[in-house]
Amino acid sequence: MTSHRIAIIGIDLISASIAFALQERDEPLEIVGYDDDPAVADLAKMRGAFDEVQRNPGPACEGAELVIVAQPLSQMENVFAAISPHLQDGALVTDTTRLKAPVLGWAENLLPERVSFVGGHLIPNPAVVGTRVLRDLDDASADLLKEALYCLVPSPSTPSDAVDVCLWLAHAVGAHPFFIDVKEHDGLLAGVEGLPDLLTIALLRATVDTPGWEEMRKFAGRRFATATEAADDVPIRHPALFLNRENIVHRLDSLIEELVQLRRVLAQGDEDALSETLAEAAEGRTRWMEERKKGMWAERAFEKRRMSEAGERLGQMIFGNLMSRLRRSSGEQEEE
């Protein structure tokens, strides 16, 4: 039976977990991996994530019917340019990057018309992974993405067969597919990732190395350390902050309004208003934490019926349908 080649470009917590899950499938799959760090790629292969590793992203994609790009946002544009000449007709390319609008733009500009692209963003379910800190390959596993939310962002022109492959992939890793508009996705992301980063930076700039810091730092304990912990990774997320700035500015305006209101309450000495505001905020967080532990986000996921239908198909049938359809389309374009 012919095996189907899947290439994973970039090895991290999510992509390695995808590889582990695919290795447990009954379909005849050949999983090829690539990472900028050869030691990471070799370690992932040694642990059983990949059947083969390549030293360059282009050759890793040759002959692959599905290409999953798991690279930092700052590298996505260059990676698309590097793999583009190596993609075979009818291949499906997807990604795991959090921010979607710039990635979809690069894919449209750099990937050949003979392939399809669907943006992807996998979010592990806290009801499954708990509250522990997950650290790349060390915590990757075939079960990590079970009950995860799998955001899928296809373009209006994406062929239905390519979407079916994404549904198959979601089924293969045990995730809930969730189709979402790119603007909505990035707008939601701004509130829960972009805004906390800016809050961290603002807090540090308002305290560290300001007048009184020499003494203030003696009082800074666990709470201050926790509140500013995100600063350790902010430089890595800088591209996402800048590229998603329109959405973040909108969220930032709302935050500024809340800060001005809190300042007003404190300046006026309105203890009752302060107490009420704090109680409402604490109640909201408690409700969110309870929902988070239950993984309640799955209630908005794509209907399970279509997911089940795609998952029950043999992998080779899904890939075969995609390949034949897109090759026919490519042939018709050449005749024109």
Summary of the structure (lengths in Angstrom):
residues: 336
radius of gyration: 22.6
end to end distance: 35.3
largest distance: 77.1
contacts: 1032
relative contact order: 0.12
helix: 60%
strand: 12%
